[in-house]
């Protein structure tokens, strides 16, 4: 019944496969290893571990929690409401930790963990143990670290294969007795290609141009044209922005906007459009400031290192910096290497051959990072020209500004002392040290203090502060008016650079923190790979460590990074990667479905100079890509390969959030193209990649259709089906506005729609011609709707708007109703990519 309701609302999606019990257990253990264990280790074990047990309570093992202490059991698996631990961290009875309550996200982690039943890999294991480990033969056989081979192309698929990709796919199909689906027709292919490479539907003219192109290389020409368009970078840049957790707000409670973050988005789009070699792209992300410190088009790449969350009023500076550097380490492992290295933060990885030393060895490359507040996104010549004008203004206004500063100096000093005084005494001591006497780590902690003090200073209200001193206030306002007379001399400010660099050439130490030791760790690669120590060359201004890391990740023979990016490209074409878990090539992830194909593609990618556009062409020219999605699985396919991992057909899929929103704008005729710039409100008609991406307050349409929030690396998109989505499409203000625009586009000044208009609507919406039966049914339905609601109060009070609304609503329902009667209705969403939703607009939910 529920499925029928979704069909009625226009939310048809293929039924999801049930999640196997072992997959659930694996996900829960991963949650424990990556979220719960580090939290317990950093916040609880010091007072409730092997060496110390306050209240006779141990929290370093599941057995200890179940046994409890003086007050009874600490947890009741499955029942957080009955667990003393949850009461204590919420400060409802005991107060744990006593010195500083856990943040809301940390409380949620422990609550969710107990709801799961408190999964724990080893009931009697301590949270933190020695990192010493000998690798086993199984460890050394881990498929992801084996050198990338160049396998022999199989002799299979002779009757249908178009290129080498198909021969690898054909061998798997032959082994299982599966037969491939037929090739998609041109209507299906052209929409697939446009949505895949541009994230937009083709226009009716573009559809007809391809369908009627009789040249033998028409498909190859279409792919080339799509790759050459600026729209390509907007679509594929969005995929990468997901992976590097791009967002334009700080997160936490305030979620402050980051206006300087958007140039990174434009840099990513440019890089994809220019087909920048991916190894160079990686190097710019990790060390653009060391590679080309004077080129803003390169050092902007280091914004990658700043996309983590930031809590503007956090006073525990040590903990805050630990969170920042640990997040940076974890995402670097996931995004570039495809390994869940965060699980090794507190101990050797429980499932993969990754040591705790590997985690801190990777972190040591990043340990000296700084987030400068005064860096400008400009060339040296631009900065010099700006400084000359700025100096002229400063000289002309020095006396005025000095007097203004003297008038408010005492009040500002009091404000700054109050801000700094909120920090612990040891942090205040560090902050007040002479700069030349601070270590690199102390400068990092001082930065967190300075950032809060600077925020207070730049927002300081001198007029308000001087209200109690009328004479000073009057003089200040006179000076303020005098200063404004020099505005013509003052240059426009240069854009701030949202980038990262190092504090200086002296590295901050990195420590391996275990239960009994605090060992210094130098930068190192994964021990199991045996690559030896890195070659690090300080630049004079930086440590040079990040360049060494970037060079290793971008090496042609790196077995992880090369496979990872090739897998990501394949994933975006076929919905799932050859490795279905693109951020985790380890035991907690899934093994590759076609390991030889992944290696063959990786070798071609590296030999081709790490360029992604040729990889698109190779994949899209395969028969596997050109197969139809419009084939029902038989009993054989449901038994052997129900999830289509072997690619016996092209995988049907729902469009993602950006495609839903952008295609609605395209079909309504409102979409406005732009080439970068400041982010816009979701109410604007720009593409979704340019919409402000706020972590806690996402755009309603994008958030409703599962766009990631940017708190962590998002390697793929979930596809939920919720009542909220139906309501957004049926009653949402944004959807209503698109429906009116769509109706006006079709009406073109007329009062009624005829059969030609219905055919035009089908071309715009479905990208195909309507049948006579569909046209007849649509017109009949519209007449019926006009009789029912033609005399509505809306039509009477606002004839023009009411007419557009009425026709838009009726047209949408008519197209949906008539298409439901069509013989091809079952795969309408796949063929046309659209499912209709009231009123008058198209909700693009599958392709």
Rosetta blueprint (number, residue, H / E / L):
1 X L
2 X H
3 X H
4 X H
5 X H
6 X H
7 X H
8 X H
9 X L
10 X L
11 X L
12 X L
13 X L
14 X L
15 X L
16 X L
17 X L
18 X L
19 X L
20 X L
21 X H
22 X H
23 X H
24 X H
25 X H
26 X H
27 X H
28 X H
29 X H
30 X H
31 X H
32 X H
33 X H
34 X H
35 X H
36 X H
37 X H
38 X H
39 X H
40 X H
41 X H
42 X H
43 X H
44 X L
45 X L
46 X L
47 X L
48 X E
49 X L
50 X L
51 X L
52 X L
53 X E
54 X H
55 X H
56 X H
57 X L
58 X L
59 X L
60 X L
61 X L
62 X H
63 X H
64 X H
65 X H
66 X H
67 X H
68 X L
69 X E
70 X L
71 X L
72 X E
73 X L
74 X L
75 X L
76 X L
77 X L
78 X L
79 X L
80 X H
81 X H
82 X H
83 X L
84 X H
85 X H
86 X H
87 X H
88 X H
89 X H
90 X L
91 X L
92 X L
93 X L
94 X L
95 X L
96 X L
97 X L
98 X L
99 X L
100 X L
101 X L
102 X L
103 X L
104 X H
105 X H
106 X H
107 X H
108 X H
109 X H
110 X H
111 X H
112 X H
113 X H
114 X H
115 X H
116 X L
117 X L
118 X L
119 X L
120 X L
121 X L
122 X L
123 X L
124 X L
125 X L
126 X L
127 X L
128 X L
129 X L
130 X L
131 X L
132 X L
133 X L
134 X L
135 X L
136 X L
137 X H
138 X H
139 X H
140 X H
141 X L
142 X L
143 X H
144 X H
145 X H
146 X L
147 X L
148 X L
149 X L
150 X L
151 X L
152 X L
153 X L
154 X L
155 X L
156 X L
157 X L
158 X L
159 X L
160 X L
161 X L
162 X L
163 X L
164 X H
165 X H
166 X H
167 X H
168 X H
169 X H
170 X H
171 X H
172 X H
173 X H
174 X H
175 X H
176 X H
177 X L
178 X L
179 X L
180 X L
181 X L
182 X L
183 X E
184 X L
185 X L
186 X H
187 X H
188 X H
189 X H
190 X H
191 X H
192 X H
193 X H
194 X H
195 X H
196 X H
197 X H
198 X H
199 X L
200 X L
201 X L
202 X L
203 X L
204 X H
205 X H
206 X H
207 X H
208 X H
209 X H
210 X H
211 X H
212 X L
213 X L
214 X L
215 X L
216 X L
217 X L
218 X H
219 X H
220 X H
221 X H
222 X H
223 X H
224 X H
225 X H
226 X H
227 X H
228 X H
229 X L
230 X H
231 X H
232 X H
233 X H
234 X H
235 X H
236 X H
237 X H
238 X H
239 X H
240 X H
241 X H
242 X H
243 X H
244 X L
245 X L
246 X L
247 X L
248 X L
249 X E
250 X L
251 X L
252 X L
253 X L
254 X L
255 X L
256 X L
257 X E
258 X L
259 X H
260 X H
261 X H
262 X H
263 X H
264 X H
265 X H
266 X H
267 X H
268 X H
269 X H
270 X H
271 X H
272 X H
273 X H
274 X L
275 X L
276 X L
277 X L
278 X H
279 X H
280 X H
281 X H
282 X H
283 X H
284 X H
285 X H
286 X H
287 X H
288 X H
289 X H
290 X H
291 X H
292 X L
293 X L
294 X L
295 X L
296 X H
297 X H
298 X H
299 X H
300 X H
301 X H
302 X H
303 X H
304 X H
305 X H
306 X H
307 X L
308 X L
309 X L
310 X L
311 X L
312 X L
313 X L
314 X L
315 X L
316 X L
317 X H
318 X H
319 X H
320 X H
321 X H
322 X H
323 X H
324 X H
325 X H
326 X H
327 X H
328 X H
329 X H
330 X H
331 X H
332 X H
333 X H
334 X H
335 X H
336 X H
337 X H
338 X L
339 X L
340 X L
341 X H
342 X H
343 X H
344 X H
345 X L
346 X L
347 X L
348 X L
349 X L
350 X L
351 X L
352 X L
353 X L
354 X L
355 X L
356 X H
357 X H
358 X H
359 X H
360 X H
361 X H
362 X H
363 X H
364 X H
365 X H
366 X H
367 X L
368 X L
369 X E
370 X E
371 X L
372 X L
373 X L
374 X L
375 X L
376 X E
377 X L
378 X L
379 X L
380 X H
381 X H
382 X H
383 X H
384 X H
385 X H
386 X H
387 X H
388 X H
389 X H
390 X H
391 X H
392 X H
393 X H
394 X H
395 X H
396 X H
397 X H
398 X H
399 X H
400 X H
401 X H
402 X H
403 X H
404 X H
405 X H
406 X H
407 X H
408 X H
409 X H
410 X H
411 X H
412 X H
413 X H
414 X H
415 X H
416 X H
417 X H
418 X H
419 X H
420 X H
421 X H
422 X L
423 X L
424 X L
425 X H
426 X H
427 X H
428 X H
429 X H
430 X H
431 X H
432 X H
433 X L
434 X L
435 X H
436 X H
437 X H
438 X L
439 X L
440 X H
441 X H
442 X H
443 X H
444 X H
445 X H
446 X H
447 X H
448 X H
449 X H
450 X H
451 X H
452 X H
453 X H
454 X H
455 X H
456 X H
457 X H
458 X H
459 X L
460 X L
461 X L
462 X H
463 X H
464 X H
465 X H
466 X L
467 X L
468 X L
469 X L
470 X H
471 X H
472 X H
473 X H
474 X H
475 X H
476 X H
477 X H
478 X H
479 X H
480 X H
481 X H
482 X H
483 X H
484 X H
485 X L
486 X L
487 X H
488 X H
489 X H
490 X L
491 X L
492 X L
493 X L
494 X L
495 X L
496 X E
497 X L
498 X L
499 X L
500 X L
501 X E
502 X E
503 X L
504 X L
505 X L
506 X L
507 X L
508 X L
509 X L
510 X L
511 X E
512 X E
513 X E
514 X L
515 X L
516 X L
517 X L
518 X E
519 X E
520 X E
521 X L
522 X L
523 X L
524 X L
525 X L
526 X L
527 X H
528 X H
529 X H
530 X L
531 X L
532 X L
533 X L
534 X L
535 X L
536 X L
537 X L
538 X L
539 X L
540 X L
541 X L
542 X L
543 X L
544 X L
545 X H
546 X H
547 X H
548 X H
549 X H
550 X H
551 X H
552 X H
553 X H
554 X L
555 X L
556 X L
557 X L
558 X L
559 X H
560 X H
561 X H
562 X H
563 X H
564 X H
565 X H
566 X H
567 X H
568 X H
569 X H
570 X H
571 X H
572 X H
573 X H
574 X H
575 X L
576 X L
577 X L
578 X L
579 X L
580 X L
581 X L
582 X L
583 X L
584 X L
585 X L
586 X L
587 X L
588 X L
589 X L
590 X L
591 X L
592 X L
593 X L
594 X L
595 X H
596 X H
597 X H
598 X H
599 X H
600 X H
601 X H
602 X H
603 X H
604 X H
605 X H
606 X H
607 X H
608 X L
609 X L
610 X L
611 X L
612 X L
613 X H
614 X H
615 X H
616 X H
617 X H
618 X H
619 X H
620 X H
621 X L
622 X L
623 X L
624 X L
625 X L
626 X L
627 X E
628 X L
629 X L
630 X L
631 X L
632 X L
633 X L
634 X L
635 X H
636 X H
637 X H
638 X H
639 X H
640 X H
641 X L
642 X L
643 X L
644 X L
645 X L
646 X L
647 X L
648 X L
649 X L
650 X L
651 X L
652 X L
653 X L
654 X L
655 X L
656 X L
657 X H
658 X H
659 X H
660 X H
661 X H
662 X H
663 X H
664 X H
665 X H
666 X H
667 X H
668 X H
669 X L
670 X L
671 X L
672 X L
673 X L
674 X L
675 X L
676 X L
677 X L
678 X L
679 X L
680 X E
681 X L
682 X L
683 X L
684 X L
685 X L
686 X L
687 X L
688 X H
689 X H
690 X H
691 X E
692 X L
693 X L
694 X L
695 X L
696 X L
697 X L
698 X L
699 X L
700 X H
701 X H
702 X H
703 X H
704 X H
705 X L
706 X L
707 X L
708 X L
709 X L
710 X L
711 X L
712 X L
713 X L
714 X L
715 X L
716 X L
717 X L
718 X L
719 X L
720 X L
721 X L
722 X L
723 X H
724 X H
725 X H
726 X H
727 X H
728 X H
729 X H
730 X H
731 X H
732 X L
733 X H
734 X H
735 X H
736 X H
737 X H
738 X H
739 X H
740 X H
741 X H
742 X H
743 X H
744 X H
745 X H
746 X H
747 X H
748 X L
749 X L
750 X L
751 X L
752 X L
753 X L
754 X L
755 X H
756 X H
757 X H
758 X H
759 X H
760 X H
761 X H
762 X H
763 X H
764 X H
765 X H
766 X H
767 X L
768 X L
769 X L
770 X L
771 X L
772 X H
773 X H
774 X H
775 X H
776 X H
777 X H
778 X H
779 X H
780 X H
781 X H
782 X H
783 X H
784 X H
785 X H
786 X H
787 X H
788 X H
789 X H
790 X L
791 X L
792 X L
793 X H
794 X H
795 X H
796 X H
797 X H
798 X L
799 X H
800 X H
801 X H
802 X H
803 X H
804 X H
805 X H
806 X H
807 X H
808 X H
809 X H
810 X H
811 X H
812 X H
813 X H
814 X H
815 X H
816 X H
817 X H
818 X H
819 X H
820 X H
821 X H
822 X L
823 X L
824 X L
825 X H
826 X H
827 X H
828 X H
829 X H
830 X H
831 X H
832 X H
833 X L
834 X L
835 X E
836 X E
837 X E
838 X L
839 X L
840 X L
841 X E
842 X E
843 X E
844 X L
845 X L
846 X L
847 X L
